[in-house]
Amino acid sequence: MHKWLLSTIVVVACAMGVYLMATALPEKPKNEAADLVEGQELLKITATNFSFDSNEYHVKAGTNYKIKFVNKLGNHGVEFEGLSLELDGKNPESEFTFDTPGTYEIRCSIMCGTGHNDMVAKIVVE
């Protein structure tokens, strides 16, 4: 009798494991470029604790960009100094055309801790 009970429990546990693995699989990565309109480029800025994913971002003057901001670790925002543009967790996307060539600083716009003042990068408009 115990053999049948143990066998049934093992089979049910295996079936449940297969079900959970099949339904909890992560989604396929989304092609972010598919959402762009013709002639538009993607600028993705990712923030972690006290740094951005790049020290410099290069963009082309006169080109329309879809800017996506991602908080990977911590609570951050990004402010584009001199461009009247700010993104954060509540407003993570914007469309913007960089018209004037030059170098612009971006900074974290949300006080995020002791390394907040070090969260600086540059946008180079060529």
N, CA, C and O atoms as a DFTB+ gen file, in Angstrom:
504 C
 N C O
     1  1       0.819      -1.192       0.000
     2  2       0.000       0.000       0.000
     3  2       0.862       1.254       0.000
     4  3       0.561       2.206      -0.720
     5  1       1.924       1.271       0.792
     6  2       2.785       2.440       0.873
     7  2       3.518       2.684      -0.442
     8  3       3.829       3.826      -0.781
     9  1       3.794       1.608      -1.185
    10  2       4.470       1.765      -2.472
    11  2       3.600       2.563      -3.431
    12  3       4.100       3.441      -4.135
    13  1       2.306       2.270      -3.467
    14  2       1.404       2.991      -4.370
    15  2       1.254       4.446      -3.960
    16  3       1.197       5.329      -4.816
    17  1       1.191       4.699      -2.688
    18  2       1.055       6.062      -2.187
    19  2       2.306       6.879      -2.519
    20  3       2.205       8.011      -2.991
    21  1       3.466       6.309      -2.275
    22  2       4.718       6.991      -2.568
    23  2       4.874       7.229      -4.074
    24  3       5.297       8.310      -4.485
    25  1       4.544       6.252      -4.884
    26  2       4.611       6.408      -6.339
    27  2       3.674       7.510      -6.823
    28  3       4.048       8.309      -7.682
    29  1       2.473       7.557      -6.286
    30  2       1.500       8.583      -6.669
    31  2       2.004       9.973      -6.295
    32  3       1.878      10.908      -7.085
    33  1       2.569      10.117      -5.104
    34  2       3.095      11.414      -4.673
    35  2       4.237      11.867      -5.582
    36  3       4.300      13.040      -5.949
    37  1       5.137      10.959      -5.951
    38  2       6.257      11.296      -6.833
    39  2       5.751      11.729      -8.206
    40  3       6.243      12.709      -8.764
    41  1       4.770      11.006      -8.758
    42  2       4.223      11.350     -10.071
    43  2       3.535      12.712     -10.028
    44  3       3.716      13.524     -10.935
    45  1       2.755      12.968      -8.990
    46  2       2.068      14.260      -8.862
    47  2       3.093      15.385      -8.708
    48  3       2.941      16.444      -9.317
    49  1       4.129      15.167      -7.903
    50  2       5.165      16.183      -7.717
    51  2       5.893      16.468      -9.028
    52  3       6.168      17.630      -9.328
    53  1       6.208      15.459      -9.802
    54  2       6.867      15.644     -11.092
    55  2       5.970      16.414     -12.061
    56  3       6.424      17.325     -12.754
    57  1       4.700      16.040     -12.098
    58  2       3.765      16.731     -12.986
    59  2       3.627      18.190     -12.577
    60  3       3.580      19.073     -13.433
    61  1       3.562      18.444     -11.294
    62  2       3.459      19.816     -10.811
    63  2       4.729      20.601     -11.161
    64  3       4.648      21.765     -11.551
    65  1       5.880      19.979     -11.025
    66  2       7.146      20.632     -11.379
    67  2       7.207      20.996     -12.852
    68  3       7.632      22.096     -13.205
    69  1       6.785      20.080     -13.711
    70  2       6.765      20.362     -15.149
    71  2       5.801      21.500     -15.453
    72  3       6.118      22.377     -16.256
    73  1       4.644      21.502     -14.831
    74  2       3.668      22.571     -15.033
    75  2       4.235      23.924     -14.606
    76  3       4.106      24.904     -15.339
    77  1       4.855      23.988     -13.441
    78  2       5.409      25.245     -12.951
    79  2       6.556      25.741     -13.826
    80  3       6.679      26.942     -14.066
    81  1       7.386      24.832     -14.299
    82  2       8.483      25.242     -15.181
    83  2       7.951      25.763     -16.506
    84  3       8.488      26.729     -17.048
    85  1       6.915      25.145     -17.032
    86  2       6.380      25.552     -18.330
    87  2       5.646      26.890     -18.250
    88  3       5.704      27.671     -19.200
    89  1       4.967      27.171     -17.156
    90  2       4.204      28.415     -17.061
    91  2       5.024      29.563     -16.508
    92  3       4.625      30.717     -16.667
    93  1       6.142      29.304     -15.873
    94  2       6.936      30.364     -15.279
    95  2       8.176      30.698     -16.095
    96  3       9.091      31.348     -15.588
    97  1       8.220      30.270     -17.333
    98  2       9.362      30.584     -18.164
    99  2       9.380      32.077     -18.461
   100  3       8.322      32.672     -18.667
   101  1      10.556      32.695     -18.487
   102  2      10.611      34.130     -18.782
   103  2      10.199      34.404     -20.229
   104  3      10.350      33.561     -21.113
   105  1       9.680      35.603     -20.436
   106  2       9.279      35.983     -21.788
   107  2      10.505      36.170     -22.662
   108  3      11.596      36.461     -22.171
   109  1      10.314      36.002     -23.949
   110  2      11.403      36.243     -24.881
   111  2      11.757      37.724     -24.850
   112  3      10.875      38.564     -24.673
   113  1      13.030      38.057     -25.019
   114  2      13.409      39.467     -25.038
   115  2      12.675      40.207     -26.153
   116  3      12.544      39.711     -27.272
   117  1      12.204      41.393     -25.821
   118  2      11.452      42.185     -26.786
   119  2      12.427      42.986     -27.649
   120  3      13.391      43.561     -27.143
   121  1      12.168      43.015     -28.935
   122  2      12.973      43.812     -29.841
   123  2      12.523      45.265     -29.719
   124  3      11.497      45.656     -30.276
   125  1      13.303      46.060     -28.984
   126  2      12.920      47.441     -28.720
   127  2      12.925      48.299     -29.980
   128  3      12.194      49.286     -30.059
   129  1      13.731      47.935     -30.953
   130  2      13.803      48.714     -32.191
   131  2      12.536      48.550     -33.029
   132  3      12.284      49.363     -33.918
   133  1      11.742      47.526     -32.769
   134  2      10.524      47.295     -33.546
   135  2       9.476      48.375     -33.293
   136  3       8.599      48.584     -34.131
   137  1       9.549      49.069     -32.149
   138  2       8.590      50.107     -31.806
   139  2       8.921      51.463     -32.425
   140  3       8.135      52.404     -32.311
   141  1      10.060      51.568     -33.067
   142  2      10.496      52.855     -33.604
   143  2       9.800      53.172     -34.926
   144  3       9.529      52.281     -35.732
   145  1       9.519      54.449     -35.131
   146  2       8.981      54.883     -36.414
   147  2      10.140      55.071     -37.378
   148  3      11.298      55.121     -36.963
   149  1       9.836      55.175     -38.644
   150  2      10.876      55.296     -39.662
   151  2      11.725      56.543     -39.422
   152  3      11.194      57.636     -39.225
   153  1      13.036      56.370     -39.442
   154  2      13.962      57.481     -39.236
   155  2      14.277      57.755     -37.778
   156  3      15.078      58.639     -37.476
   157  1      13.667      57.018     -36.873
   158  2      13.882      57.229     -35.444
   159  2      14.955      56.277     -34.927
   160  3      15.058      55.143     -35.392
   161  1      15.738      56.729     -33.982
   162  2      16.777      55.918     -33.353
   163  2      16.414      55.682     -31.885
   164  3      15.579      56.388     -31.319
   165  1      17.048      54.688     -31.285
   166  2      16.814      54.359     -29.884
   167  2      18.023      54.766     -29.060
   168  3      19.158      54.456     -29.421
   169  1      17.782      55.460     -27.955
   170  2      18.808      55.777     -26.971
   171  2      18.331      55.198     -25.651
   172  3      17.341      55.662     -25.086
   173  1      19.032      54.184     -25.160
   174  2      18.648      53.526     -23.915
   175  2      19.684      53.860     -22.849
   176  3      20.883      53.655     -23.038
   177  1      19.197      54.378     -21.723
   178  2      20.059      54.745     -20.607
   179  2      19.629      53.901     -19.408
   180  3      18.468      53.928     -18.998
   181  1      20.578      53.157     -18.856
   182  2      20.295      52.290     -17.715
   183  2      21.066      52.798     -16.502
   184  3      22.261      53.084     -16.588
   185  1      20.372      52.906     -15.374
   186  2      20.991      53.356     -14.132
   187  2      21.053      52.212     -13.137
   188  3      20.091      51.465     -12.957
   189  1      22.211      52.094     -12.492
   190  2      22.366      51.193     -11.360
   191  2      22.793      52.063     -10.189
   192  3      22.836      53.287     -10.314
   193  1      23.103      51.461      -9.073
   194  2      23.485      52.283      -7.930
   195  2      24.749      53.081      -8.228
   196  3      25.843      52.532      -8.357
   197  1      24.561      54.381      -8.331
   198  2      25.607      55.389      -8.438
   199  2      26.354      55.407      -9.763
   200  3      27.479      55.904      -9.824
   201  1      25.749      54.872     -10.834
   202  2      26.370      55.010     -12.152
   203  2      25.353      54.743     -13.255
   204  3      24.344      54.069     -13.052
   205  1      25.649      55.288     -14.413
   206  2      24.896      54.973     -15.620
   207  2      25.669      53.897     -16.372
   208  3      26.843      53.669     -16.081
   209  1      25.036      53.235     -17.328
   210  2      25.698      52.132     -18.026
   211  2      26.792      52.595     -18.983
   212  3      27.539      51.766     -19.502
   213  1      26.903      53.898     -19.227
   214  2      27.960      54.432     -20.080
   215  2      28.348      55.814     -19.570
   216  3      27.526      56.522     -18.988
   217  1      29.589      56.190     -19.787
   218  2      30.030      57.540     -19.410
   219  2      29.653      58.553     -20.481
   220  3      29.464      59.733     -20.185
   221  1      29.543      58.093     -21.730
   222  2      29.183      58.962     -22.852
   223  2      28.201      58.257     -23.767
   224  3      28.337      57.070     -24.063
   225  1      27.218      59.009     -24.201
   226  2      26.252      58.526     -25.178
   227  2      26.388      59.428     -26.400
   228  3      26.328      60.651     -26.275
   229  1      26.568      58.839     -27.573
   230  2      26.729      59.617     -28.803
   231  2      25.434      59.552     -29.611
   232  3      24.886      58.477     -29.853
   233  1      24.963      60.725     -30.022
   234  2      23.755      60.829     -30.835
   235  2      24.033      61.752     -32.013
   236  3      24.989      62.527     -32.003
   237  1      23.173      61.653     -33.037
   238  2      23.320      62.477     -34.246
   239  2      22.385      63.675     -34.164
   240  3      21.208      63.543     -33.829
   241  1      22.930      64.842     -34.477
   242  2      22.118      66.060     -34.479
   243  2      21.042      65.963     -35.555
   244  3      21.294      65.472     -36.655
   245  1      19.848      66.432     -35.230
   246  2      18.741      66.442     -36.180
   247  2      17.980      65.137     -36.289
   248  3      17.007      65.059     -37.038
   249  1      18.394      64.112     -35.564
   250  2      17.731      62.814     -35.607
   251  2      16.779      62.700     -34.425
   252  3      17.117      63.079     -33.304
   253  1      15.592      62.178     -34.685
   254  2      14.614      61.962     -33.632
   255  2      14.970      60.676     -32.893
   256  3      15.206      59.640     -33.515
   257  1      15.009      60.748     -31.563
   258  2      15.349      59.595     -30.732
   259  2      14.194      59.236     -29.820
   260  3      13.505      60.108     -29.291
   261  1      13.996      57.959     -29.647
   262  2      13.125      57.463     -28.586
   263  2      14.072      57.139     -27.439
   264  3      14.910      56.244     -27.551
   265  1      13.937      57.865     -26.341
   266  2      14.825      57.686     -25.203
   267  2      14.111      56.823     -24.175
   268  3      13.000      57.137     -23.747
   269  1      14.757      55.736     -23.785
   270  2      14.218      54.833     -22.766
   271  2      15.153      54.855     -21.565
   272  3      16.363      54.673     -21.695
   273  1      14.568      55.079     -20.398
   274  2      15.333      55.083     -19.154
   275  2      14.932      53.866     -18.328
   276  3      13.745      53.600     -18.135
   277  1      15.930      53.129     -17.842
   278  2      15.689      51.905     -17.081
   279  2      16.430      51.987     -15.754
   280  3      17.629      52.264     -15.726
   281  1      15.720      51.746     -14.655
   282  2      16.329      51.600     -13.333
   283  2      16.640      50.132     -13.135
   284  3      15.734      49.325     -12.930
   285  1      17.896      49.783     -13.192
   286  2      18.261      48.379     -13.000
   287  2      18.429      48.062     -11.511
   288  3      18.082      46.973     -11.053
   289  1      18.961      49.024     -10.771
   290  2      19.189      48.819      -9.348
   291  2      19.078      50.170      -8.656
   292  3      19.788      51.110      -9.015
   293  1      18.204      50.276      -7.679
   294  2      18.021      51.526      -6.960
   295  2      16.891      52.345      -7.528
   296  3      16.172      51.904      -8.423
   297  1      16.739      53.562      -6.991
   298  2      15.701      54.487      -7.449
   299  2      16.389      55.721      -8.013
   300  3      16.965      56.512      -7.265
   301  1      16.331      55.886      -9.327
   302  2      17.063      56.952      -9.997
   303  2      16.165      57.647     -11.019
   304  3      15.090      57.163     -11.371
   305  1      16.636      58.769     -11.467
   306  2      16.043      59.501     -12.581
   307  2      17.186      60.057     -13.392
   308  3      18.341      59.975     -12.975
   309  1      16.883      60.621     -14.542
   310  2      17.938      61.227     -15.348
   311  2      17.457      62.589     -15.838
   312  3      16.366      62.719     -16.393
   313  1      18.297      63.598     -15.618
   314  2      18.004      64.960     -16.042
   315  2      19.036      65.368     -17.079
   316  3      20.241      65.274     -16.844
   317  1      18.551      65.822     -18.228
   318  2      19.415      66.270     -19.313
   319  2      19.601      67.775     -19.140
   320  3      18.696      68.547     -19.459
   321  1      20.744      68.196     -18.648
   322  2      20.969      69.611     -18.352
   323  2      21.008      70.430     -19.639
   324  3      21.703      70.086     -20.594
   325  1      20.249      71.512     -19.638
   326  2      20.203      72.407     -20.782
   327  2      19.249      71.966     -21.874
   328  3      19.152      72.632     -22.904
   329  1      18.542      70.861     -21.679
   330  2      17.655      70.357     -22.723
   331  2      16.196      70.249     -22.278
   332  3      15.359      69.792     -23.057
   333  1      15.876      70.647     -21.079
   334  2      14.496      70.570     -20.554
   335  2      13.892      69.181     -20.731
   336  3      12.764      69.033     -21.201
   337  1      14.660      68.173     -20.346
   338  2      14.208      66.791     -20.471
   339  2      14.588      66.041     -19.211
   340  3      15.737      66.090     -18.773
   341  1      13.610      65.340     -18.623
   342  2      13.855      64.556     -17.420
   343  2      13.031      63.271     -17.485
   344  3      11.847      63.295     -17.821
   345  1      13.673      62.149     -17.160
   346  2      13.003      60.846     -17.151
   347  2      13.226      60.184     -15.802
   348  3      14.247      60.401     -15.149
   349  1      12.238      59.359     -15.389
   350  2      12.356      58.601     -14.146
   351  2      11.475      57.371     -14.235
   352  3      10.982      57.037     -15.313
   353  1      11.271      56.696     -13.119
   354  2      10.469      55.475     -13.105
   355  2       9.023      55.693     -13.510
   356  3       8.411      54.796     -14.089
   357  1       8.460      56.860     -13.222
   358  2       7.075      57.159     -13.595
   359  2       6.954      57.632     -15.037
   360  3       5.903      57.473     -15.656
   361  1       8.007      58.204     -15.567
   362  2       8.044      58.720     -16.936
   363  2       9.332      58.207     -17.600
   364  3      10.286      58.969     -17.761
   365  1       9.366      56.905     -17.992
   366  2      10.616      56.308     -18.457
   367  2      10.932      56.474     -19.946
   368  3      12.017      56.095     -20.387
   369  1      10.007      57.030     -20.722
   370  2      10.238      57.152     -22.167
   371  2       9.870      58.538     -22.656
   372  3       8.970      59.193     -22.130
   373  1      10.601      58.968     -23.691
   374  2      10.293      60.242     -24.322
   375  2      10.864      60.233     -25.729
   376  3      11.811      59.506     -26.027
   377  1      10.279      61.045     -26.580
   378  2      10.839      61.265     -27.917
   379  2      11.482      62.632     -27.907
   380  3      10.916      63.589     -27.378
   381  1      12.673      62.728     -28.496
   382  2      13.403      63.990     -28.463
   383  2      14.312      64.075     -29.682
   384  3      14.892      63.074     -30.104
   385  1      14.431      65.262     -30.238
   386  2      15.358      65.519     -31.338
   387  2      16.461      66.427     -30.814
   388  3      16.198      67.543     -30.365
   389  1      17.676      65.950     -30.874
   390  2      18.836      66.733     -30.467
   391  2      19.218      67.628     -31.638
   392  3      19.799      67.154     -32.614
   393  1      18.898      68.918     -31.551
   394  2      19.104      69.835     -32.672
   395  2      20.494      70.457     -32.715
   396  3      21.080      70.596     -33.789
   397  1      21.021      70.827     -31.563
   398  2      22.267      71.584     -31.514
   399  2      23.438      70.684     -31.135
   400  3      23.424      70.067     -30.070
   401  1      24.462      70.601     -32.005
   402  2      25.653      69.820     -31.652
   403  2      26.321      70.383     -30.401
   404  3      26.289      71.587     -30.147
   405  1      26.916      69.500     -29.641
   406  2      27.602      69.898     -28.414
   407  2      27.618      68.756     -27.426
   408  3      27.202      67.640     -27.735
   409  1      28.104      69.049     -26.230
   410  2      28.176      68.059     -25.160
   411  2      27.285      68.529     -24.019
   412  3      27.392      69.667     -23.563
   413  1      26.415      67.652     -23.569
   414  2      25.465      67.960     -22.510
   415  2      25.643      66.949     -21.385
   416  3      25.861      65.762     -21.629
   417  1      25.547      67.433     -20.155
   418  2      25.642      66.527     -19.015
   419  2      24.277      65.949     -18.689
   420  3      23.246      66.609     -18.822
   421  1      24.304      64.697     -18.258
   422  2      23.107      64.107     -17.670
   423  2      23.466      63.730     -16.242
   424  3      24.577      63.282     -15.957
   425  1      22.508      63.922     -15.359
   426  2      22.712      63.650     -13.938
   427  2      21.525      62.904     -13.382
   428  3      20.422      62.968     -13.926
   429  1      21.756      62.194     -12.292
   430  2      20.663      61.550     -11.580
   431  2      19.823      62.652     -10.940
   432  3      20.358      63.545     -10.283
   433  1      18.520      62.587     -11.133
   434  2      17.633      63.643     -10.639
   435  2      16.915      63.271      -9.349
   436  3      16.121      64.061      -8.838
   437  1      17.180      62.082      -8.812
   438  2      16.555      61.633      -7.562
   439  2      17.676      61.324      -6.571
   440  3      18.575      60.538      -6.870
   441  1      17.621      61.937      -5.404
   442  2      18.639      61.675      -4.389
   443  2      18.633      60.184      -4.060
   444  3      17.655      59.658      -3.529
   445  1      19.732      59.516      -4.380
   446  2      19.758      58.057      -4.294
   447  2      20.769      57.510      -3.292
   448  3      20.914      56.294      -3.164
   449  1      21.463      58.384      -2.586
   450  2      22.408      57.901      -1.595
   451  2      23.741      58.608      -1.684
   452  3      23.853      59.675      -2.287
   453  1      24.757      58.002      -1.076
   454  2      26.062      58.648      -0.949
   455  2      26.772      58.870      -2.281
   456  3      27.586      59.787      -2.387
   457  1      26.492      58.073      -3.287
   458  2      27.139      58.232      -4.588
   459  2      26.334      59.059      -5.576
   460  3      26.660      59.096      -6.762
   461  1      25.288      59.722      -5.104
   462  2      24.395      60.486      -5.989
   463  2      25.143      61.530      -6.810
   464  3      24.906      61.658      -8.011
   465  1      26.039      62.272      -6.180
   466  2      26.763      63.345      -6.883
   467  2      27.693      62.808      -7.963
   468  3      28.093      63.555      -8.857
   469  1      28.043      61.533      -7.898
   470  2      28.930      60.927      -8.888
   471  2      28.182      60.385     -10.100
   472  3      28.807      59.936     -11.061
   473  1      26.854      60.420     -10.068
   474  2      26.072      59.889     -11.191
   475  2      25.957      60.949     -12.279
   476  3      24.958      61.661     -12.386
   477  1      27.012      61.027     -13.081
   478  2      27.099      62.010     -14.151
   479  2      27.590      61.295     -15.411
   480  3      28.491      60.458     -15.356
   481  1      26.992      61.634     -16.522
   482  2      27.452      61.124     -17.824
   483  2      27.283      62.253     -18.826
   484  3      26.832      63.342     -18.471
   485  1      27.646      61.995     -20.084
   486  2      27.566      63.025     -21.118
   487  2      26.802      62.525     -22.321
   488  3      26.884      61.352     -22.687
   489  1      26.059      63.428     -22.931
   490  2      25.445      63.194     -24.234
   491  2      26.264      64.016     -25.231
   492  3      26.355      65.238     -25.111
   493  1      26.849      63.348     -26.200
   494  2      27.631      64.047     -27.218
   495  2      26.779      64.070     -28.488
   496  3      26.512      63.032     -29.093
   497  1      26.357      65.278     -28.878
   498  2      25.544      65.465     -30.084
   499  2      26.506      65.840     -31.213
   500  3      27.154      66.886     -31.176
   501  1      26.582      64.965     -32.213
   502  2      27.541      65.157     -33.318
   503  2      26.842      65.637     -34.564
   504  3      27.487      65.851     -35.591
